[in-house]
Amino acid sequence: MAATENNSALRSFASHHTIGVFCGLAAGVWLGAAEAPTKLVNSGFSPFAISLCMVAGVFIARWTFPTLLKGTRSVFADLAENRHLIIWAVLAGALWAVANTLTVFAIRDVGLTIAFPLWNTNSLIGILWGRLLFGELKHAEAKNVAKVVIGALAIVAAAIMLGFSTIHGGASPSPRATGGVLAAMGASLLWGTMYVPYRKAYVSGMNPLSFVTVFTVGELGTVLALVLAFDGGIHSPVFHLAQTRQMLFWLFLGGFVWVIGDLFQQYATKYLGIGRAIPLSNTNQLWGLAWGALVFGELAGADWHHKLLVFLGSGVMILGALAISTAVATEREHSSTNQAVLRECQRYDLDYHRVLHAYGGSGNRTERRDWWDYLIVAAAAGVFLWLGWNATIPPLAMNFRWIIILMSALVLTLSAYIWGLWKSTQSDT
C-alpha cells in the first residue's frame, strides 16, 4: 500500500512539470516589469528609500493575495502545522531584502539592461544548493546532467560578457560601473541562497501562499533596519511623505508587481525544484532588457560594440537557462525528492502522508473567508487608491507606446497563466 501511494505521488510530481514551467515563465514576465520603478533612483532617491518603499508595497500585496485566495484562517492553520518553518520564512525575507537593495544600487550604476543578467547568475547558486541539500539531479539521466552543466557554463560566460561590456563598452560608461557589477553579483548570491528556505518549506508540505505571509516580516524588518542604519535614521527622506508622496505609488506598484511574479516563482520552485525554477524565472532578463532599452532608452547612446555584447550576452544566458529548464526529471530523480520529504518529516515529526499529498498539490484543507479577510483586502486597495490619487508622472524620459505594449503583455500573461494554474492546482490554491 505504501509503495503504491509513493508511486502515485511520484507520478503526481512528474505531471506538475508543465505547470511548473508555465509558472516559471510567468514569473519572468512579471519580475522583469517589477524593477522598472526602481529607475526612480536616477531621480535622486536613495537606493535604501527605493527599496523600503518597494518592500512596503510587497508587504501589502503579500498579505492581500493569500487573504484573497485562501483566507487568513487557512493561512494561520498552515503555519500552526509548520511552526519550524516560520524562522526560515523570516530568514528568506531578510535575504531578499538585502538582495533587492543591492539591485537598486546596481540599476543606478549600470542600468537595468546590464544589471538584470548579472544578478541572474543566481541560477548557479540555486543549482549548487539544490544538489547539496535536496538531492536535485541525484540519479538524473546523463542528458539532463549535461543540460544543467552546459546551461550553467553558458550563464557564467554570458555574465562575464555582460560585465565586460559594462566596464569597457559604450560611449560613456558609468564611473561607478565596477560597484554596480559587484552589487548585482552580491544580489545574485543572496537570491540564489534565498531559495533554500523556499524549497525547505515545500518539501515540508507548506503552501506557497502561507510561506510568503511570514516571508514579508523578514523583508520589511530588514529593509527598515538598513534605512535606519545607512540612510539617515529617522531623518531619512523616505519618512517625509511631503517630499516623496508623489512617487510612492510607483514604488508600491513595483512591489505589488513583484509579488505576482514571486507567487508564480514560488509554485515553479515547488514543482520543479531550485535548480530548474531559478533559470526559468530568470527569463525576466528579456523583459528587463525590454523595459530598460525600449522604455527608458538605456542603449540609445551606446556604440555597436556595446550593443552587440549586451545582446549576445543576453541571448547566451537565456539559452543556458532554457537548457537547464528542459531537463525534465525522471522517476528515479523524483525518488530523491521523496527522500527529501521523508527526511524533513522525520526531522520535525511531521505526518509523512499529509506532507507528500500537500507537496504534490493534493491538499484538502477547507478554505473559509471571514469578515476581517475582506477588511484586509479593502484596506490594501484603499492604500493604493490613495497613493494613486496623489501620484505624478515620474520625471524620467520614457517611451509611453512601449509602456502600453509591455503592460498589455503583463495582463495577457497573467490571465493565461492564472487560468492554467487554477486548472491544475484547484485544491492547492
C-alpha positions in Angstrom: 0.0 0.0 0.0 2.8 2.4 1.0 4.7 1.6 -2.2 1.6 2.2 -4.3 1.0 5.6 -2.6 4.6 6.6 -3.1 4.5 5.7 -6.8 1.2 7.7 -7.2 2.8 10.7 -5.6 5.9 10.4 -7.8 3.7 10.4 -10.9 2.0 13.4 -9.5 5.3 15.2 -9.2 6.1 14.4 -12.8 2.7 15.6 -14.0 3.4 19.1 -12.5 6.4 19.7 -14.6 4.4 21.5 -17.3 2.6 23.9 -14.9 5.9 24.5 -13.1 7.4 25.6 -16.4 4.4 27.8 -17.1 4.7 29.4 -13.7 8.5 30.0 -14.2 7.9 31.8 -17.5 5.1 33.8 -16.0 7.4 34.8 -13.1 9.9 36.0 -15.6 7.4 38.4 -17.3 6.3 39.9 -14.0 9.6 40.0 -12.2 11.1 41.8 -15.2 8.5 44.5 -15.0 8.8 44.9 -11.2 12.2 46.5 -11.4 11.2 49.3 -13.8 10.0 51.7 -11.0 13.5 51.4 -9.4 14.7 53.7 -12.2 13.5 56.5 -9.9 16.9 56.1 -8.2 18.1 58.2 -11.1 15.8 61.0 -10.0 17.7 61.5 -6.8 16.0 58.9 -4.5 18.2 56.9 -2.2 18.6 53.2 -3.1 17.6 52.5 0.5 14.5 54.6 0.2 13.6 53.0 -3.1 13.9 49.5 -1.5 11.9 50.4 1.6 9.0 51.8 -0.5 9.0 48.8 -2.7 9.0 46.4 0.2 6.2 48.3 1.8 4.2 47.6 -1.4 5.3 44.0 -1.2 4.2 43.8 2.4 0.7 45.0 1.5 0.4 42.7 -1.6 1.7 39.6 0.2 -1.0 39.9 2.9 -3.6 40.7 0.3 -3.2 37.8 -2.1 -3.0 35.0 0.5 -6.1 36.5 2.2 -7.9 36.8 -1.1 -7.1 33.3 -2.3 -7.1 31.3 0.9 -8.3 33.4 3.8 -6.3 34.1 6.9 -7.9 31.2 8.8 -6.4 28.7 6.4 -3.0 30.5 6.2 -2.6 30.5 10.0 -3.7 26.9 10.2 -1.0 26.0 7.7 1.6 28.0 9.8 0.5 26.2 13.0 1.2 22.9 11.4 4.7 24.1 10.3 5.9 26.3 13.1 9.5 25.2 12.5 9.4 26.9 9.1 8.5 30.4 10.4 12.1 31.3 11.2 13.1 30.0 7.8 10.5 32.3 6.1 11.7 35.3 8.1 15.3 34.4 7.0 14.3 34.2 3.4 12.7 37.6 3.6 15.8 39.1 5.1 17.9 37.7 2.3 15.5 39.0 -0.3 15.5 42.5 1.3 19.3 42.9 1.2 19.5 41.5 -2.3 16.7 43.9 -3.5 18.6 46.8 -2.0 21.8 45.8 -3.9 19.8 45.6 -7.1 18.8 49.3 -6.7 22.5 50.2 -6.4 23.2 48.1 -9.5 20.5 49.7 -11.5 21.7 53.2 -10.5 25.3 52.4 -11.6 24.9 50.2 -14.7 21.3 50.3 -15.7 18.5 47.7 -16.0 19.8 46.3 -19.2 23.1 45.2 -17.7 22.1 44.6 -14.0 19.4 42.0 -14.8 21.6 39.4 -16.4 24.3 39.8 -13.8 22.1 39.1 -10.8 20.5 36.3 -12.8 23.6 34.2 -12.2 21.8 33.2 -9.1 20.9 30.1 -11.2 24.3 28.7 -10.4 23.9 29.2 -6.7 20.5 27.6 -6.8 21.7 24.6 -8.7 24.5 24.1 -6.1 22.2 24.3 -3.1 19.5 22.2 -4.7 22.1 19.4 -5.3 23.7 19.6 -2.0 20.7 20.0 0.3 17.8 18.4 -1.5 19.3 15.8 -3.8 18.2 17.5 -7.0 19.8 15.9 -10.1 20.6 12.8 -8.0 20.1 9.7 -10.1 19.4 12.1 -13.1 19.9 10.9 -16.6 23.2 11.8 -18.3 21.5 14.1 -20.8 19.8 16.0 -18.0 23.1 16.5 -16.2 24.6 17.6 -19.4 21.9 20.2 -20.0 22.3 21.6 -16.5 26.2 21.7 -16.8 26.2 23.3 -20.3 23.5 25.7 -19.3 25.4 26.7 -16.2 28.6 27.3 -18.2 26.6 29.4 -20.7 25.3 31.6 -17.8 28.8 32.2 -16.5 30.1 33.1 -19.9 27.2 35.5 -20.5 27.7 37.1 -17.1 31.4 37.7 -18.0 30.5 39.1 -21.4 27.9 41.5 -19.9 30.2 42.6 -17.1 33.0 43.3 -19.6 30.6 45.3 -21.8 29.5 47.4 -18.8 33.0 48.5 -17.7 34.7 48.9 -21.1 31.9 49.3 -23.6 29.6 52.1 -24.6 30.0 55.8 -25.4 30.0 57.0 -21.8 30.5 54.1 -19.2 29.4 54.9 -15.7 32.3 55.8 -13.4 30.6 53.6 -10.8 30.3 50.6 -13.1 32.5 48.3 -11.1 30.5 48.9 -7.9 27.3 48.3 -9.9 28.6 45.0 -11.2 29.6 43.9 -7.6 26.2 44.9 -6.3 24.4 42.8 -8.9 26.7 39.8 -8.2 26.0 40.2 -4.5 22.3 40.2 -5.2 22.8 37.0 -7.2 24.5 35.2 -4.3 21.7 36.2 -1.9 18.8 35.5 -4.2 20.3 32.1 -5.1 20.6 31.2 -1.4 17.1 32.6 -0.6 15.6 29.6 -2.4 16.9 27.2 0.3 14.1 28.2 2.8 11.6 28.2 -0.2 12.4 24.6 -1.0 12.6 23.5 2.6 9.1 24.8 3.2 7.6 23.0 0.2 9.2 19.6 1.0 7.6 20.0 4.4 4.1 20.5 2.9 3.7 24.2 3.4 1.5 26.1 0.9 3.4 28.9 -1.0 0.7 31.4 -0.1 1.2 30.7 3.6 5.0 30.9 3.3 5.0 34.3 1.7 2.8 35.7 4.5 5.7 35.3 7.0 8.4 36.0 4.4 7.2 39.6 4.4 8.0 40.1 8.0 11.7 39.4 7.4 11.6 41.7 4.3 10.1 44.7 5.9 12.1 44.4 9.1 15.5 44.1 7.3 14.9 47.0 4.9 13.7 49.2 7.7 16.9 48.4 9.6 19.0 49.2 6.5 17.3 52.6 6.2 17.8 53.4 9.9 21.5 52.3 9.8 22.6 53.7 6.4 20.2 56.3 5.2 20.0 58.9 7.9 18.0 57.0 10.5 14.7 58.7 11.4 15.7 61.7 9.4 15.8 59.7 6.1 13.8 61.4 3.3 11.7 58.3 3.0 9.9 59.2 6.2 8.9 62.7 5.0 5.9 62.0 2.9 5.5 65.6 1.8 8.7 65.2 -0.3 8.1 61.7 -1.6 4.4 61.1 -1.7 4.1 61.8 -5.5 6.5 58.9 -6.2 5.3 56.4 -3.6 2.6 54.9 -5.8 5.1 53.8 -8.4 7.4 52.2 -5.9 4.5 50.5 -4.1 3.3 49.3 -7.6 6.7 47.9 -8.3 6.4 45.8 -5.1 2.9 44.8 -6.0 4.0 43.6 -9.4 7.0 41.8 -7.9 4.6 39.8 -5.6 2.6 38.5 -8.5 5.8 37.4 -10.2 7.1 35.8 -7.0 3.9 33.8 -6.4 4.4 32.2 -9.8 8.1 31.7 -8.9 7.1 30.0 -5.6 5.0 27.5 -7.5 7.7 26.9 -10.0 10.2 26.2 -7.2 7.7 23.8 -5.6 7.0 21.8 -8.7 10.4 22.0 -10.4 13.0 22.4 -7.7 15.6 25.1 -7.2 17.9 24.1 -10.0 15.2 24.3 -12.7 12.9 27.0 -11.3 15.5 29.7 -11.0 16.8 29.6 -14.5 13.3 29.5 -15.9 12.2 32.6 -13.9 15.4 34.3 -15.0 13.9 34.8 -18.4 12.9 38.0 -16.6 16.1 39.2 -18.2 14.4 39.5 -21.5 11.7 41.6 -20.0 14.2 43.7 -18.0 16.1 44.3 -21.3 12.8 45.4 -22.9 11.9 47.8 -20.2 15.4 49.2 -20.0 16.1 49.6 -23.7 12.7 50.2 -25.2 11.0 52.3 -22.4 14.0 54.1 -20.8 16.3 54.1 -23.9 19.3 52.8 -22.0 21.1 51.6 -25.2 20.3 54.8 -27.2 23.8 56.3 -26.7 25.8 53.0 -26.9 28.1 52.1 -29.8 27.5 49.0 -31.8 30.2 47.0 -29.9 28.4 47.7 -26.6 25.0 46.7 -28.1 26.5 43.6 -29.6 27.9 42.4 -26.3 24.7 43.2 -24.5 22.5 41.3 -26.9 24.9 38.4 -27.3 25.3 38.0 -23.6 21.6 38.2 -23.1 21.0 35.5 -25.8 23.6 33.2 -24.4 22.2 33.5 -20.9 18.7 32.7 -22.0 19.8 29.7 -24.0 21.7 28.4 -20.9 18.6 28.9 -18.8 16.4 27.1 -21.3 18.8 24.2 -21.5 18.6 23.8 -17.7 14.8 24.1 -17.6 14.2 21.5 -20.3 16.0 18.8 -18.2 12.8 17.0 -17.2 13.2 14.9 -14.1 12.8 11.2 -14.4 11.1 8.9 -11.8 14.5 8.0 -10.4 15.2 11.6 -9.8 11.8 12.2 -8.2 12.6 9.4 -5.8 15.4 11.7 -4.4 12.7 14.4 -3.8 10.6 11.8 -2.0 13.7 11.1 0.2 14.0 14.8 1.0 10.3 14.9 2.0 10.8 11.9 4.2 13.9 13.4 5.9 12.0 16.6 6.7 9.1 14.6 8.2 11.5 12.6 10.4 13.4 15.6 11.5 10.3 17.6 12.5 7.9 14.8 13.4 5.5 15.6 10.5 2.8 13.4 9.1 4.6 11.9 6.0 1.4 11.1 4.0 -0.1 14.6 4.6 3.2 16.3 3.6 3.5 14.1 0.5 0.0 14.9 -0.6 0.4 18.6 0.1 3.7 18.7 -1.8 2.0 17.0 -4.8 -0.8 19.6 -4.8 -3.4 17.4 -3.1 -4.1 19.4 0.0 -7.7 19.3 1.1 -7.9 22.0 3.8 -11.3 23.8 3.6 -10.9 27.4 2.7 -13.2 29.9 4.5 -13.0 33.6 4.5 -14.1 35.7 7.4 -15.3 39.3 7.6 -11.8 40.5 8.5 -10.4 39.0 5.3 -12.5 41.3 3.2 -11.5 44.2 5.5 -7.8 43.4 4.9 -8.3 43.4 1.1 -10.3 46.7 1.3 -7.6 48.4 3.4 -4.9 47.4 0.9 -7.0 48.6 -2.0 -7.6 51.9 -0.2 -3.8 52.4 0.3 -3.2 52.0 -3.4 -6.1 54.3 -4.3 -4.8 57.0 -2.0 -1.3 56.7 -3.4 -2.6 56.7 -7.0 -4.7 59.8 -6.4 -1.6 61.7 -5.2 0.8 60.3 -7.8 2.5 62.3 -10.6 4.3 61.0 -13.7 8.0 60.4 -12.8 10.5 62.9 -14.2 12.1 60.4 -16.5 12.4 60.1 -20.2 10.0 57.3 -21.2 8.5 55.8 -24.3 4.8 55.6 -23.5 3.9 53.5 -26.5 6.3 50.7 -25.3 4.9 51.1 -21.8 1.4 50.3 -23.1 2.7 47.3 -25.2 4.6 45.8 -22.3 1.7 46.3 -19.8 -0.6 44.6 -22.2 1.8 41.7 -22.3 1.7 41.6 -18.5 -2.1 41.4 -18.4 -2.4 38.8 -21.1 0.3 36.6 -19.5 -1.2 36.9 -16.0 -4.6 35.9 -17.4 -3.3 32.9 -19.3 -1.1 31.5 -16.5 -3.6 32.1 -13.7 -6.1 30.1 -15.7 -3.6 27.3 -16.2 -2.5 27.3 -12.5 -6.1 27.2 -11.3 -7.0 24.3 -13.6 -4.0 22.3 -12.5 -4.0 23.1 -8.7 -7.5 23.9 -7.7 -7.3 22.1 -4.5 -3.8 23.6 -3.7 -4.5 27.2 -4.2 
